[in-house]
Amino acid sequence: MASDRVKRGTFVAPEGLAVYGSGFILVLMSEQINHTDFAPSVMVFDGTYREVLALLEEARELAATRRGAGVPGGDGLSGENLCRSMVLRLEASCEAFRVTSRLSHCLAWVMVQRAIHDGELSHDAALDPQNRLDGGPVCLEVGGEANPYLPQRLRALLAASRKLYARLARLDARVSSTAPAE
């Protein structure tokens, strides 16, 4: 549909992106729906920003609970049970670090998008490797979400943070794959 695309020169922007300068930028969904001739605008990730902050707050609260993730400690345990408990606590700590890493990368990426929208960075800055979503090998890996021995709250946070990271990774890949060749 012609109203869903913006043409400029020889470039045609895929749905959800608009041509701006020498590249593409994200466009608000409301601009695509409510206006047939919308002005190019960087998507303001206010909802995503709030989602990242809410998950970070939840992660902070989880870390503040007794023994970090609520994993049973070694109190009164000995031998094999103590070893299992220590391994579980170590895994919970590693998975909590994975959540922190995912959310840190997400927050950094969203802040770059906001800076572009606010005019603090050029639109070409979205393609700069420093401003791209980083941490893929660690952040996209499914870890403790599937471990039934980890606390449910940690597993839910792992799943939510992975879903958010994967969504932003798709957006980041879309922006870079639609950049015009120089």
C-alpha positions in Angstrom: 0.0 0.0 0.0 1.5 3.3 -1.1 0.5 5.2 2.1 2.5 2.7 4.2 5.7 3.5 2.4 7.8 6.6 1.9 9.8 7.1 -1.3 12.8 9.4 -1.6 15.1 9.2 -4.5 15.7 5.6 -5.3 15.1 4.3 -1.8 11.8 2.8 -0.7 11.5 2.4 3.1 10.0 -0.8 4.4 6.9 -0.5 6.5 7.7 1.0 9.9 10.8 2.8 8.6 11.2 6.1 6.8 13.9 7.5 4.5 15.8 10.3 6.3 19.1 11.7 4.9 21.3 8.8 3.8 19.5 6.2 5.9 16.3 4.9 7.4 14.8 5.7 10.7 12.0 4.1 12.8 8.6 5.7 12.6 5.9 5.7 15.3 3.1 3.2 14.6 0.5 5.9 15.4 2.0 8.1 12.6 1.6 5.2 10.2 -2.0 4.6 11.1 -3.2 8.1 11.7 -1.5 10.0 8.9 -1.1 9.2 5.2 1.6 11.8 4.8 3.6 11.6 8.0 6.7 13.5 8.6 9.7 11.1 9.2 10.3 10.7 12.9 12.3 8.4 15.1 10.2 6.1 17.1 10.1 7.3 20.7 10.5 4.1 22.7 8.7 5.5 25.8 6.8 2.2 26.3 10.0 0.1 25.8 12.0 2.5 28.0 9.4 2.1 30.8 9.5 -1.7 30.3 13.3 -1.8 30.6 13.1 0.4 33.7 10.4 -1.8 35.3 12.4 -5.0 34.6 15.5 -3.3 36.0 13.6 -2.4 39.2 12.3 -6.0 39.4 15.9 -7.3 39.1 17.0 -4.9 41.8 14.3 -6.0 44.1 15.2 -9.7 43.4 18.8 -9.0 44.2 17.8 -7.2 47.4 15.9 -10.2 48.7 17.6 -12.6 51.1 20.4 -14.4 49.3 19.9 -12.6 46.1 17.5 -14.8 44.1 15.8 -16.6 47.0 17.8 -19.8 46.3 18.1 -21.9 49.5 21.4 -21.4 51.2 23.7 -24.0 52.8 22.4 -23.5 56.3 22.4 -26.9 58.0 23.3 -28.8 54.9 26.3 -31.1 54.4 28.0 -33.2 51.8 26.2 -33.7 48.5 23.2 -31.5 49.5 25.5 -28.6 50.3 27.3 -29.0 47.0 24.0 -29.0 45.1 22.8 -25.9 47.0 26.1 -24.1 46.2 25.9 -25.0 42.5 22.3 -23.8 42.4 23.2 -20.5 44.1 26.1 -20.1 41.6 23.7 -20.7 38.7 21.2 -18.3 40.1 23.9 -15.7 40.3 25.0 -16.3 36.7 21.5 -16.0 35.5 20.9 -12.9 37.5 24.0 -11.5 35.7 22.5 -12.5 32.4 19.3 -10.5 33.2 21.4 -7.5 34.1 23.4 -7.8 30.9 20.3 -8.0 28.8 18.7 -5.1 30.4 21.8 -2.9 30.3 22.2 -3.5 26.6 18.5 -2.8 26.0 18.6 0.4 28.0 21.7 1.6 26.2 20.1 0.9 22.8 16.8 2.6 23.8 18.7 5.7 25.1 20.5 6.0 21.8 17.2 5.9 19.9 15.8 8.6 22.3 19.0 10.7 21.7 18.5 10.5 18.0 14.8 11.5 18.4 15.8 14.4 20.6 18.4 15.6 18.0 21.3 14.9 20.3 22.7 12.4 17.9 22.5 12.3 14.1 20.2 9.8 12.4 23.3 8.1 11.0 24.4 7.4 14.6 21.9 4.5 14.7 24.3 2.6 12.3 27.4 3.3 14.3 28.7 -0.1 15.7 29.1 1.6 19.1 25.3 2.4 19.1 24.1 -1.0 18.0 22.5 -3.5 20.3 25.4 -5.6 21.7 25.8 -8.8 23.7 23.9 -11.2 21.4 25.7 -14.4 22.2 25.0 -14.1 26.0 21.7 -12.2 25.8 20.0 -14.4 23.3 20.9 -17.7 24.9 18.2 -19.4 26.7 19.6 -20.1 30.2 17.9 -20.6 33.5 14.4 -20.1 32.2 14.1 -23.8 31.7 15.7 -24.8 35.1 12.8 -25.8 37.4 15.1 -25.6 40.4 15.6 -21.8 40.1 13.1 -19.6 41.7 10.0 -18.8 39.6 10.5 -15.1 40.0 14.0 -15.3 38.5 12.8 -17.6 35.7 10.0 -15.1 34.9 12.5 -12.2 34.8 14.9 -14.2 32.6 12.0 -14.9 30.1 10.8 -11.3 30.1 14.3 -9.9 29.6 15.1 -12.3 26.8 11.8 -11.5 25.0 12.5 -7.8 25.3 16.1 -8.2 24.1 15.0 -10.4 21.1 12.4 -7.8 20.1 15.1 -5.0 20.2 17.5 -7.2 18.3 15.0 -7.6 15.5 14.5 -3.8 15.4 18.2 -3.2 15.4 18.8 -5.8 12.6 15.9 -4.2 10.6 17.4 -0.8 10.8 20.9 -2.0 9.8 19.6 -4.2 7.0 17.7 -1.4 5.4 20.6 1.0 5.4 21.3 2.2 1.8 24.6 0.9 0.3 27.2 3.6 -0.1 
